[in-house]
Amino acid sequence: MDDFLIWLYQILHGVQDDPLWDDVYISSGWLLIILTILILIFYYQVLNRYFINWFKLKHWFLFMLVNSLLITGVNTLVAIRILEPPEYTPEFLSFAMTNFLYAAVFYALFSLAFCWGSPHAKFTPYRFYSKSKKG
């Protein structure tokens, strides 16, 4: 799994000269997966169980944005802690943008699994049936 996470980050972020980036990719990848799952559990199992009006598409996108911003901030701090750079470099900006994109993609993919267990948001954001009128 660690090799997959390194490969996944190197697709968009590129291969970096510093070998410590591999440690950053592994830590960030696990944080990406864990935080996304926790936010989806909160959205589908807590909010949509007790607040029936939170199953709208705009709320789903709001939580996707919160998820992406949270993961971007946390993983950028992890990278700064591991690498201890003397100054902020462009690699950190591209790493932050990579995290933002992957957080949104993982949120959308994991939503496919988590939406089925929700009492009110089974079809948020995906609708797998036709709304055509019969008759």
CORHU-V998497 format. One record per residue. RES is the residue in three letters. PSI is psi in radians with two decimals (* if undefined). OMEGA is omega in degrees with one decimal (999 if undefined). Layout:
# CORHU-V998497
res:RES psi:PSI omega:OMEGA
res:RES psi:PSI omega:OMEGA
This chain:
# CORHU-V998497
res:MET psi:-0.62 omega:179.9
res:ASP psi:-0.70 omega:178.1
res:ASP psi:-0.63 omega:177.3
res:PHE psi:-0.75 omega:-179.8
res:LEU psi:-0.71 omega:177.4
res:ILE psi:-0.80 omega:179.4
res:TRP psi:-0.73 omega:-178.6
res:LEU psi:-0.78 omega:179.7
res:TYR psi:-0.58 omega:-179.1
res:GLN psi:-0.30 omega:176.6
res:ILE psi:-0.87 omega:-177.1
res:LEU psi:-0.58 omega:-176.0
res:HIS psi:-0.34 omega:179.8
res:GLY psi:2.92 omega:177.7
res:VAL psi:2.16 omega:-177.1
res:GLN psi:2.72 omega:-179.0
res:ASP psi:-0.65 omega:-176.3
res:ASP psi:2.15 omega:-179.7
res:PRO psi:-0.26 omega:177.4
res:LEU psi:-0.30 omega:177.8
res:TRP psi:-0.54 omega:177.5
res:ASP psi:-0.70 omega:175.8
res:ASP psi:-0.67 omega:177.6
res:VAL psi:-0.76 omega:-179.3
res:TYR psi:-0.72 omega:-179.2
res:ILE psi:-0.86 omega:179.1
res:SER psi:-0.77 omega:-178.7
res:SER psi:-0.66 omega:179.1
res:GLY psi:-0.76 omega:178.1
res:TRP psi:-0.69 omega:176.5
res:LEU psi:-0.68 omega:177.5
res:LEU psi:-0.84 omega:-178.7
res:ILE psi:-0.83 omega:-175.9
res:ILE psi:-0.82 omega:-179.2
res:LEU psi:-0.66 omega:178.1
res:THR psi:-0.76 omega:178.2
res:ILE psi:-0.74 omega:179.5
res:LEU psi:-0.73 omega:179.5
res:ILE psi:-0.67 omega:177.5
res:LEU psi:-0.66 omega:175.8
res:ILE psi:-0.74 omega:178.4
res:PHE psi:-0.78 omega:-177.3
res:TYR psi:-0.89 omega:-173.7
res:TYR psi:-0.60 omega:-173.8
res:GLN psi:-0.52 omega:-178.5
res:VAL psi:-1.06 omega:-176.7
res:LEU psi:-0.81 omega:-175.8
res:ASN psi:-0.09 omega:173.9
res:ARG psi:-0.65 omega:-174.5
res:TYR psi:-0.35 omega:178.4
res:PHE psi:1.76 omega:-170.7
res:ILE psi:-0.38 omega:-176.9
res:ASN psi:0.19 omega:-179.1
res:TRP psi:0.30 omega:-178.9
res:PHE psi:0.19 omega:-178.4
res:LYS psi:2.74 omega:-176.9
res:LEU psi:-0.61 omega:179.7
res:LYS psi:-0.58 omega:176.9
res:HIS psi:-0.63 omega:177.0
res:TRP psi:-0.77 omega:177.8
res:PHE psi:-0.62 omega:176.5
res:LEU psi:-0.78 omega:178.7
res:PHE psi:-0.52 omega:173.7
res:MET psi:-0.72 omega:178.1
res:LEU psi:-0.77 omega:177.9
res:VAL psi:-0.77 omega:178.4
res:ASN psi:-0.82 omega:-177.9
res:SER psi:-0.74 omega:179.4
res:LEU psi:-0.72 omega:179.0
res:LEU psi:-0.82 omega:-179.8
res:ILE psi:-0.67 omega:177.2
res:THR psi:-0.80 omega:179.6
res:GLY psi:-0.82 omega:-178.1
res:VAL psi:-0.79 omega:-177.8
res:ASN psi:-0.53 omega:174.6
res:THR psi:-0.70 omega:175.4
res:LEU psi:-0.66 omega:176.6
res:VAL psi:-0.77 omega:179.3
res:ALA psi:-0.72 omega:179.2
res:ILE psi:-0.69 omega:179.1
res:ARG psi:-0.71 omega:-177.8
res:ILE psi:-0.77 omega:-174.5
res:LEU psi:-0.48 omega:-177.2
res:GLU psi:1.09 omega:-176.9
res:PRO psi:2.61 omega:176.3
res:PRO psi:-0.41 omega:178.1
res:GLU psi:2.88 omega:179.3
res:TYR psi:2.21 omega:-177.2
res:THR psi:2.87 omega:179.3
res:PRO psi:-0.38 omega:177.9
res:GLU psi:-0.58 omega:-179.5
res:PHE psi:-0.61 omega:176.8
res:LEU psi:-0.79 omega:178.8
res:SER psi:-0.57 omega:175.8
res:PHE psi:-0.71 omega:177.8
res:ALA psi:-0.74 omega:178.6
res:MET psi:-0.65 omega:176.6
res:THR psi:-0.76 omega:178.0
res:ASN psi:-0.73 omega:179.9
res:PHE psi:-0.79 omega:-179.7
res:LEU psi:-0.82 omega:-179.4
res:TYR psi:-0.60 omega:178.1
res:ALA psi:-0.72 omega:178.1
res:ALA psi:-0.72 omega:-179.7
res:VAL psi:-0.81 omega:179.9
res:PHE psi:-0.62 omega:177.1
res:TYR psi:-0.79 omega:-179.9
res:ALA psi:-0.72 omega:-179.7
res:LEU psi:-0.79 omega:-179.5
res:PHE psi:-0.40 omega:177.0
res:SER psi:-0.52 omega:177.3
res:LEU psi:-0.66 omega:-179.0
res:ALA psi:-0.70 omega:-173.1
res:PHE psi:-0.41 omega:-176.0
res:CYS psi:-0.46 omega:-177.2
res:TRP psi:-0.42 omega:-179.9
res:GLY psi:-0.05 omega:-177.6
res:SER psi:2.38 omega:-179.1
res:PRO psi:-0.55 omega:-175.5
res:HIS psi:-0.27 omega:-174.7
res:ALA psi:0.68 omega:-178.7
res:LYS psi:-0.47 omega:-176.4
res:PHE psi:0.29 omega:177.8
res:THR psi:2.12 omega:1.0
res:PRO psi:0.04 omega:-173.2
res:TYR psi:2.36 omega:174.6
res:ARG psi:2.11 omega:-177.0
res:PHE psi:0.38 omega:178.8
res:TYR psi:2.81 omega:-178.6
res:SER psi:2.48 omega:178.2
res:LYS psi:0.37 omega:-177.1
res:SER psi:2.53 omega:-179.9
res:LYS psi:2.40 omega:177.6
res:LYS psi:2.53 omega:175.0
res:GLY psi:* omega:999
